[in-house]
Amino acid sequence: MPFTRRAGLAACLALSTAFAATAAETAYPTKPIRVIVPFAAGSTTDIIARAITDKMSASMGQMLVIDNRGGASGTIGQQAVATAAPDGYTIMIHSSSHTVSPSTFAKLPFDTVADFAGVTPISTLPNALVISPSKNIKTLKELVAAAKAKPGTINFASAGQGSATHLNAEKFKLAAKIDATNIPFKGSADAVTEVLSGRVDYYFSPIAPVIGQIREGHLLALAVGSPKRAAALPDVPTTAEAGVPGSEFNFWIGMMAPAKTPREVVNRLHDEVAKALASPEVKERFLKLGADAWTLKPEQFDAYIKDEIASNATLVKAAGLSPAP
């Protein structure tokens, strides 16, 4: 075969291969996408995940199916994503506890940085410190006074050892200089139930699972743990405003994928999240949940995660928490 003909065929083959690859990229997704949420159904992370994936499913032309993998402070779900094929068909929507687990577990079956690719944060959500009215404690100062009067007798719920709700409570405990015991649960639903019953004293709960009980008077919100007041609870002071400065905690929910997921897939998911967040329907749902939309570019999110892992390690050490085996 003459050289010029072989060269022409090779060029055509290369062009067709490149075209096929581009077409495959453009076609993504061609089947449903599994979205692992490392907490139980009804948790705030689950609620936010469903709000965003409903809109993304319509835009992307494929279902995004929520797969709840609760337990072990989110690490069960994290492992499932870390070991999944990096093809864009298994992703994760997780909370701030993603950056806590390296400090609260002596050994993890995955690397929190190396095994994941950040897609984007989705939202920040203030935690509300809620308590049952039956406790007859009406202000944050009264709660701190009660805890100091009987050290070690007050307890608080969390959505698992090392979860964002746990770290928020630990930061508050350190700033308030009180002695209180963590009672971990598998998710917010169980934690809220125990606080409603009065069996657990208080809980730094994401607003979504408790906004109804607060409005109906079944739970009392003493403060929010965020740097600024929550739009959904404008009359509730921050913990700093209520007399405990230095107790602010940023609770976020974001999307991640297995490491080595193609960059074009990660970027497509990022853009779809941003598009969904801009929609009137998601904005309305977030307002009802007390959630603020928040996005970063994938590389910025990766950098944020690395920085927060370091800052949470400092908090865990200051709180005197022993890593779980």
Residue, then its C-alpha position, 0 to 999 in steps of 0.5 A: m500500500p503506498f505511503t500516502r494512502r496508509a497515512g490517509l487511512a491512519a489519519c481517518l482512523a485517528l479522526s474517527t477515534a477522536f470523534a467517537a471519544t468526543a461523542a461518548e463524552t457528549a453522550y454521558p450519561t447513558k444510564p442511571i447514576r447511583v448517588i450514595v448518601p452515607f446517612a439514613a433516609g430523612s437526614t439533612t444530607d439525604i433531603i438536600a441530595r434529593a432536592i438537587t438530584d430531582k432537578m439534575s435528573a430532568s436536565m441530564g435525561q437520566m435518573l439519579v438514584i439515591d442509595n442510602r448507606g448509613g452507619a459508622s459516621g458516613t464511612i460505610g458510604q464513603q468506602a462504597v464510593a472510594t472503591a466504585a468504578p471511576d466512570g461517573y455512574t457512582i457519585m456521593i453526596h456527603s456532609s462536612s463529616h467527610t473531612v472529620s473522619p480522618s481524625t476520628f477513626a484510627k484507620l480508614p479503608f480509604d484515603t479521604v483525599a486521594d480516593f475522591a475527586g471533589v465535584t462541588p459543594i452544594s449548600t451550607l446549612p446552619n445547625a440549630l441547637v434544639i431542646s425539648p420544652s420539657k427540660n424547662i431551659k429557655t435560653l443558651k445561657e440557662l443550658v450552659a448554667a445547668a451543665k456547669a451546675k452538674p458537670g457530666t450529667i448533660n448529654f447531647a445527640s449527634a448523627g454519629q461519632g465524628s459527624a458534622t453535628h458531633l463536631n459542632a457540639e464539641k466546638f460549642k462544648l469547648a467554647a462554653k467550657i462545659d462537660a457534656t456527653n455525646i450520644p451518637f445515632k445513625g442519623s438526624a431522624d433518630a437523634v431528633t426523636e430522642v431529643l423530642s422524647g427528652r431522653v437526650d438533652y440537646y442536639f445541634s441539628p441541621i434545620a431541615p429535620v427540625i424546622g416543623q417541630i420548632r414552628e409547632g413548639h415541640l422543640l425549642a431552638l436556643a441558638v444556631g451554630s453558624p457564623k450568621r443567623a439562619a434565614a429560616l430562623p431569623d429570630v434565633p441568635t447565633t451561639a456567639e450572640a447568645g453568649v458563647p463566642g468562638s463556637e461557630f461551625n460551617f456545616w456543608i453538603g457537597m458532591m464527590a466522585p471516585a478519584k480518576t473519574p474523567r475530568e470532563v465528567v466531573n466538570r459536567l456534574h459540576d455544571e449540572v449542580a450549578k444549573a440546578l441551584a439556579s433554578p427557582e424550584v431548588k431555590e424555593r426548596f432550599l429556602k424552606l430547608g434553611a439552606d444556602a446554595w454554595t458552589l466551588k470549581p472542582e479544584q477549589f473544592d479539593a483544596y477546601i477539603k484538604d484545608e478543612i481536614a487539617s483544621n478539623a484535626t486541630l479541633v478533634k485534638a483540642a476536644g480530646l476525642s479518641p479515634a475509633p478503632 
